[in-house]
């Protein structure tokens, strides 16, 4: 978790000058949200608007995974949060996937091959992000491959019992050797909202997705999250959230993620403000 804070403090301008070359992408935002973002991105602790200073701290590196159903907004959040905080980003391999076209033409024939490819791709991606010196955020996790999508293929009869069992044995061996993430961000939205977003973006490979399929995936997500204990989980309900077009929504999501990474929580009881 976070390291101990050193006893002396530096004014923000002094810290900013010392880090000007490597963190110029964060200097333009002088709001409290911007200062907090700069602080975490540089491994510093922000003391708040009243004190207006930062304390030096051992560099903090975070690995964040963004999970969620198809159309939940994972790629958009990963792109924007990575750009906002200067984090390394990683995305799902689609264009260079040698099995994708075959899979959509014959799912029963190619489901096992596709899942094995994704397993290897995500394991390598996870390790690279965990080992890189800067904080990183990834669009989708290796865990979803097994607990959501391979399970759905098996449930729908596109993956045989033999292939599913073989895949799960390899998956269990692979993930046992992976470093745990620091935070899992789960984007949730109802199936009708997801389906509308999928139709709006108009990807040909997603044209056959139905509301029933999205609901099935959602049920698997809920079961998986009930037992997931590798790191804290932050659930963001996105049916009324638009962090693509509404800056205030993006700021709210960013602040919530930074607070969770920094171990900050607030519990407000009814009537506590009276």
ROMI-123667 format. One line per field, with one value per residue (C-alpha): x, y, z. Coordinates in steps of 0.1 Angstrom, whole numbers, plus 5000, padded with zeros to 4 digits. Example, Ala and Ser with C-alpha at 12.3 -4.5 7.8 and 13.67 -1.06 7.14 Angstrom:
2
u c(5123,5137)
v c(4955,4989)
w c(5078,5071)
# end
This chain:
274
u c(5000,5011,5044,5050,5051,5083,5083,5092,5070,5077,5055,5038,5058,5090,5078,5064,5097,5115,5092,5085,5100,5084,5050,5042,5011,4995,5004,4976,4948,4951,4919,4919,4911,4941,4964,4952,4957,4992,5001,4991,5007,5040,5039,5031,5005,4982,4973,4942,4930,4936,4972,4981,5014,5026,5047,5074,5067,5083,5070,5037,5029,4994,4979,4943,4920,4888,4861,4826,4801,4803,4794,4800,4826,4859,4880,4867,4875,4909,4919,4908,4920,4954,4957,4946,4970,4998,4994,5004,4974,4967,4937,4921,4938,4913,4930,4960,4939,4944,4913,4887,4874,4873,4856,4827,4822,4822,4822,4821,4851,4872,4861,4889,4916,4903,4902,4938,4950,4933,4948,4983,4978,4963,4989,5017,5000,4993,5029,5042,5020,5029,5066,5067,5078,5049,5013,4991,4955,4941,4909,4895,4912,4925,4900,4870,4882,4876,4848,4827,4834,4847,4819,4794,4808,4805,4770,4758,4773,4801,4828,4828,4831,4865,4878,4864,4880,4913,4912,4903,4932,4957,4940,4943,4980,4986,4968,4984,5017,5004,5008,4975,4962,4957,4922,4894,4871,4838,4816,4779,4749,4716,4714,4691,4716,4745,4726,4719,4756,4766,4742,4754,4791,4781,4808,4801,4813,4789,4758,4745,4747,4713,4699,4696,4733,4742,4720,4737,4771,4759,4747,4781,4798,4777,4786,4823,4824,4809,4840,4867,4892,4925,4921,4895,4866,4851,4817,4807,4771,4771,4736,4734,4771,4788,4825,4831,4812,4807,4840,4824,4815,4851,4864,4840,4851,4888,4885,4866,4893,4922,4905,4901,4938,4948,4928,4904,4868,4840,4811,4781,4753,4718,4714,4751,4751,4724)
v c(5000,5036,5043,5065,5103,5120,5147,5178,5195,5214,5242,5232,5255,5239,5204,5215,5230,5198,5177,5201,5181,5147,5160,5189,5172,5178,5215,5232,5222,5244,5232,5211,5181,5189,5193,5160,5143,5157,5146,5110,5108,5119,5097,5127,5132,5162,5178,5195,5230,5246,5237,5239,5220,5185,5162,5141,5104,5073,5069,5051,5028,5015,4989,4995,4972,4984,4957,4956,4944,4951,4988,4998,5024,5006,5018,5054,5055,5039,5064,5094,5084,5074,5106,5127,5112,5103,5065,5038,5023,4989,4977,4945,4928,4926,4938,4914,4885,4856,4838,4865,4862,4824,4825,4846,4823,4791,4797,4760,4752,4782,4791,4772,4787,4822,4819,4805,4834,4859,4841,4844,4880,4892,4874,4890,4924,4921,4912,4941,4966,4953,4955,4989,5017,5040,5035,5017,5011,4983,4980,4946,4921,4886,4874,4883,4860,4829,4840,4858,4850,4814,4806,4821,4802,4770,4779,4785,4753,4768,4754,4717,4704,4689,4722,4743,4722,4722,4760,4765,4744,4764,4797,4788,4780,4813,4837,4821,4836,4871,4901,4914,4947,4976,4984,4969,4995,4979,4998,4988,4997,4980,4958,4982,5010,4988,4977,5012,5022,4991,5001,5037,5027,5004,4977,4950,4922,4933,4934,4900,4909,4907,4920,4885,4878,4910,4901,4867,4883,4907,4878,4862,4895,4897,4862,4867,4900,4884,4862,4884,4893,4901,4939,4965,4969,5003,4999,5029,5028,5044,5046,5083,5089,5105,5110,5112,5145,5158,5171,5173,5136,5127,5148,5130,5096,5105,5119,5088,5065,5086,5086,5049,5044,5068,5048,5077,5069,5090,5075,5099,5089,5102,5134,5138,5173,5186)
w c(5000,5003,5019,5049,5042,5049,5076,5055,5030,4998,4983,4952,4929,4941,4934,4900,4889,4900,4879,4851,4822,4830,4841,4818,4806,4840,4846,4828,4853,4885,4900,4931,4910,4888,4917,4932,4899,4895,4930,4926,4891,4906,4937,4960,4986,4982,5015,5003,4993,5026,5031,4994,4997,4988,5008,4993,4992,4978,4942,4942,4912,4906,4883,4876,4856,4840,4838,4825,4800,4763,4757,4793,4784,4793,4764,4767,4804,4800,4773,4792,4826,4812,4793,4823,4847,4824,4831,4806,4789,4774,4753,4741,4711,4682,4650,4654,4667,4642,4653,4654,4619,4621,4655,4642,4612,4633,4671,4681,4660,4671,4706,4724,4701,4706,4744,4745,4724,4747,4778,4764,4753,4785,4807,4788,4790,4827,4834,4813,4830,4865,4858,4841,4864,4858,4868,4843,4834,4812,4793,4805,4827,4823,4849,4828,4800,4822,4846,4820,4784,4784,4808,4784,4755,4775,4787,4752,4739,4719,4741,4750,4785,4777,4761,4789,4816,4798,4794,4831,4843,4822,4832,4869,4865,4847,4870,4901,4890,4882,4905,4919,4906,4930,4919,4898,4883,4873,4850,4852,4831,4823,4792,4772,4778,4767,4736,4725,4729,4709,4681,4681,4676,4647,4649,4624,4647,4674,4651,4664,4702,4719,4751,4763,4758,4776,4805,4807,4808,4835,4857,4853,4863,4894,4905,4898,4917,4948,4951,4937,4964,4947,4952,4961,4936,4927,4910,4888,4876,4842,4829,4836,4833,4803,4809,4772,4767,4802,4818,4852,4850,4841,4870,4894,4882,4884,4919,4931,4916,4931,4965,4964,4954,4982,5008,5014,5023,5039,5058,5063,5086,5081,5101,5107,5091,5115)
# end
